[in-house]
């Protein structure tokens, strides 16, 4: 995944037998889509007389979401980059004690690196969800459904990324560090899904009320 990749190119690679991009990259792209929808809502709000009193806040939200979208794209690429050295670890020799010790050390380093990328995706998803909540309250009523769709993309990014955390922490020998990461991820899931579901329910109530 690069900034120059087309959607078609990404999907063709994603659906092939290539090991990357996988779930981590897909999660990050979902986050980028969510952040992009937030920018669209902002742009449909800025400049409208009806929303003049919140224009400054909406403009700031747009700029933050733009940065987050770019970060999601970077993290999609980072997710691919941490996979290769981790996969290589499984091919390292383990015939001697020295080889086993080296393999274990390198494996642990790469498992941690592979865990931290999805952790970052989750963190950025939470940041974006907070901004979407603000847009749901202050953004154009004509685009409120897009807030809801963006929220669902970010929710998917959050829940997709956490599975990539767990699959890596599961193999870590440093169980204390693994549990620290797991607990942090679990808290983000709880906070993020609660936030996302609250925004979604508010959006849906507003849409049905007419």
C-alpha positions, 0 to 999 in steps of 0.5 A: 500500500502506497499513497500512489496505489489505486483502489483496484491495485490494492484490492487485487493484491489484497485478494491474491496469495501474497502475504501482504497486505492483509488484515492489518493493511485493510484495517488501516485503509478502513481508517483512512476511508473513515477519516476521509469521510470526516473531511468531506463532512467538514468541507460540506459544512465550512462556508455555510452561513448556517454553520458560521459559528462552528466553522473554526472548530470544523476547520480544525477537525478537518485538518486533524482528520487530514493528518490522520488519513495520511497517518493511516496510509503510512501505517498500512505500509508500515504493517507490510514492512514489519511482516517480512522480518517477522516471517524471516524469523521462522526460517532461522536455524535453531540447531544449537543453543546459540542459534536458538537464543538468537532466534528467540531474541530476534523473534521477540523483537519482531513480534513486538514491532508487529504488535505496535503497528496495529496498536498505533492504528487503534490509537489513530482510530480513537482520535478520529472517532472523537473528531467524528463525534464533534462533526456529528454534533456540529457538521452539516445536517445534510451529511450526517449519514456520512458521519455514521458511515465514517464511524463504522469504517473507523470502528472496523479499523479498531476491531480489525487492528486489535486482532493483529495485536493479539495474534502477535502478543500470543507468541511473545515469550515476555508475557508481562509485555504481552499482557500490557499490550493486550490490556491497553488494546482491550481498553481501546476496544471498549472505549472506541466501540462505546464511542462509535456505537453512541455516535451511530445511534445518535446519527440513526435517530436523527435520520429517522426523525426527519 
